[in-house]
Every structure is written in structure tokens, then in C-alpha cells.
Amino acid sequence: MAFSRKQRVLKTRVFRLWDEKYQGDGKMVRLAQATGISLAHLYRVRRGDRKITATFIVGVAKALHGYKLDDLFYVSEEAISHE
């Protein structure tokens, strides 16, 4: 018998906001430099392969200092399936 429940997951709007701020090639490299987070780690977060960590939050807050945390992050409820 399958059932599902929900978990809360922290999500980010950072990549969309950064894309709006910077155009053209190299914008992810600029984000990596501004946050102090490796480019590989940023791509993993963007793809959803890595969870958002405190280091990511602090780096992003530093890079996008004109935004409130509520502008940069939000909580989403996602279903977890169990068999």
C-alpha cells in the first residue's frame, strides 16, 4: 500500500534574480565570485542536486545585499512517496 506525506523544502529565487541583473556569458561565474561558492556547487543547487545550506544563504545574502531573505528564498511543500 502506497501513501504519501509532505516535507518542507527550502527553495531559492536567486538564479532568476541574478539572471535578471546580469545578461550574457559568465553570469554564473560572476555569481560564484560574488558569493564565494564554487561554480560546481552553484550548478548543483540550481539543478536541485544539492540542498541549500547556511553557507549558500550567507553567500547569496552578501552577493544580493539589496534583497530581503524572503525575496531570495521560499519554502515549498513536496510530497514524499512511500511504498
Secondary structure in CASP SS format (residue, H / E / C, confidence):
PFRMAT SS
TARGET T0000
AUTHOR 0000-0000-0000
METHOD secondary structure of the structure
MODEL  1
M C 1.00
A C 1.00
F E 1.00
S E 1.00
R E 1.00
K E 1.00
Q E 1.00
R E 1.00
V E 1.00
L E 1.00
K E 1.00
T E 1.00
R C 1.00
V H 1.00
F H 1.00
R H 1.00
L H 1.00
W H 1.00
D H 1.00
E H 1.00
K H 1.00
Y C 1.00
Q C 1.00
G C 1.00
D C 1.00
G C 1.00
K H 1.00
M H 1.00
V H 1.00
R H 1.00
L H 1.00
A H 1.00
Q H 1.00
A H 1.00
T H 1.00
G C 1.00
I C 1.00
S C 1.00
L H 1.00
A H 1.00
H H 1.00
L H 1.00
Y H 1.00
R H 1.00
V H 1.00
R H 1.00
R H 1.00
G C 1.00
D C 1.00
R C 1.00
K C 1.00
I C 1.00
T C 1.00
A H 1.00
T H 1.00
F H 1.00
I H 1.00
V H 1.00
G H 1.00
V H 1.00
A H 1.00
K H 1.00
A H 1.00
L C 1.00
H C 1.00
G C 1.00
Y C 1.00
K C 1.00
L H 1.00
D H 1.00
D H 1.00
L H 1.00
F E 1.00
Y E 1.00
V E 1.00
S E 1.00
E E 1.00
E E 1.00
A E 1.00
I E 1.00
S E 1.00
H E 1.00
E C 1.00
END
